[in-house]
Amino acid sequence: MAKGPAACALRMDTVSGDLHAEGLTGQQRYITVSGDLFLAGLAGDVSTSAVSGDVTLRADAELGVHANSVSGDISVAAPSLRSVRS
């Protein structure tokens, strides 16, 4: 488990692994090949890309989303969405 400032800019990539993150509010980018993304307690701008994996985004504040998945589901829950792209 890694810890850092909640508002930091972050990019995480993985192959054959799941990504889990919580409580981040800065500009975020997540990429996975053959793994699921589960992100909770989000705010800010989030960009995700998954190949053969599901993307689950749970926000506590306004969210800007750019999400895509080649073979998987995308689920987003937020109090409000500033922008949505897929």
N, C-alpha and C positions, 0 to 999 in steps of 0.2 A: 504494500500500500504506500502510495506517495502522497505527500501533502504539500500544498502551496497556497499562495494568496488566492482567494475566491475570484477576484476580478482580473487575474492574469490572463494573457493571451495563451492559448493552448492548442497544440496539434498532437494527436496520438494516432499511430498507425499500427496495425497488427495483421498477421497472417495466421489463420487457423487458431484464433483465440477470441474470446469474448472481451468486450470493454464495458466497464462499469465506472461511472463517475457521479459524484453528488456535490451539490452546493456551489457549482461554478457559475459565475455571472459575466465573465469577460467574453471576448471573441473566441469561439471554439471551433475546431475542425477535427472530426473523427473519421478514420478510414479503416475498414476491416474487410478481409477476404476470408470467407468461410468462418464467420463468427457473428454473434449477436451484439448489438449495442443497447445498453440500458443506462439512461442518463436521467437523474432525478434532481429536484431542487434547483432547476435551471432558471436562468434569466439571461438577457442579452441576445447575442447572435450566435446561432449554432448551425454548422454545416456538417452533414453526415453523408457517407457513401458506404454502402455494404454490397458485397457480392455473396450470394447464398447465405444471407443472414437477415434477421429481423431487427428493426430499429424502433426503440421505445423511448419517447421523450416525455418527461413530466416536469412542468415548470411551475414555479411559485410566483412568478411575475411575468410581465410582458416579454414575448419571445419573438425573435425573427428566425425563421427556419428555412434552410435549403437542404432537403433530404432526398436521397434516392437509394433504391435497392434493386438489384438485378433479379434476384430470386428470393423474395421475402416480403414480409409485411412492414408497414410503417404506421406507428401509432403516436399521435401527439395530443397531449392534454395541457392546456395553459389557460390562465385567467383571460388573457387576450393575446392575439397574434398581430404583431406589427407588419410582418410580411411572410408569405409562404411561397416557396418555389420547389418544384420537384423535377 
